[in-house]
Amino acid sequence: MKAEKIYGDNFFWVLCGIPEPDDKDQTFKYFIISSKEMGRNVRESFELWAKTPGMKGQTRNQENTFRAVALPPRKDLNGWDISPHLNNWKLIEDKLK
């Protein structure tokens, strides 16, 4: 639920994709996302999940406090794709100027 909160213009989420130890061709992947964009998309995705019946048609638990963000190549339920944020350190660099 912390990801839904908007912490201000100077707060950024940095999600890290860690490669498998045996995959020497992969590197760490960093997704830099503003608090505002993260909060909006996590909230939208959770609301869609909560409104959608479960695999057996059951009503979802609206009190669930767990939130998730899909890493590429997956997209969140609302269609949000964080791929454009890969290594987008410019967001933070611009704030430091």
N, C-alpha and C positions, 0 to 999 in steps of 0.2 A: 504494500500500500504506500510505502514511502515514495515509490516512483511516480505516484499520481500527484504528489505535492509539487507545487511550483515554488522553488526556492529563490527565484530572482534571476536577473539577467547575467549574473556572474557565476552561476552554478551550472556545471556541466556534468553529465554522466559519461563515463568512459567505460564501455563494455569491452571486455577482452576475450578474443577467441584464441584459445591455447591449442597448438597443434599436437597431434599424437606424438609421443616420444620417438617412435620408429619411423615417422614421416619426415625425413631430412629435407625434403623439398618445400615444406610448408614453413611459414613464418608466423609470428604472432600477428593477430589482426585486432586493430583498435577502432572502435566506433565511438565517435565523439558527438554527443547529442545534447542540445540545450534542455534545461529543466522544463521549459514551457512545452517544447515539442514532445518530450518524453511523457510528461504528465497528461497531456491531451490524448495521446495515442494509447497509453496504457489504460487510461480510464475508458476510452471508447471500446477498446478490445475486450476489456473485462465486462462491460455492459452488454456487449453482443454475446459473449460466452454465457453470461448469467441468464439471458433471455432465451437461449437455445436449449431445447431439451437434451438430456444426456443420452448416452448410447442406448439405454433401455427405455427411453421416453420419460425418464424421471425429471422432476423440477430440480434445477441446480440450487445449491446452497448460496443464497444471497449474502450470507454472513462470512463467506470465504475471504480470508485476508491475503491469500496467495496471489501474486501477480507474476506474469511471465512476459518476456519479450522474445520473439522469434529471431534467431540468427539466420543469416543467409545460408542456403538458398530459400529458406522458408519465409513466409510473410505472416503477420499477425492477422487475426480474424477480420479486422477492419481494412485489411489490404496494405497496411503500413509495411514498407520495406526499408530496413535501415542500411541497405547497401550503399546509398549515396554518402553516408556518414563515415565510410571506411577511411581511416587515417586523415580525417578532416580537422587537423590541428589548427587550421586557419581560424576556426571559431574562437578558440582560446587566444591565439596570437593577436587577433584583432582587438580583443579586450585588454591586452597588455600594452597596446600602443598609446 
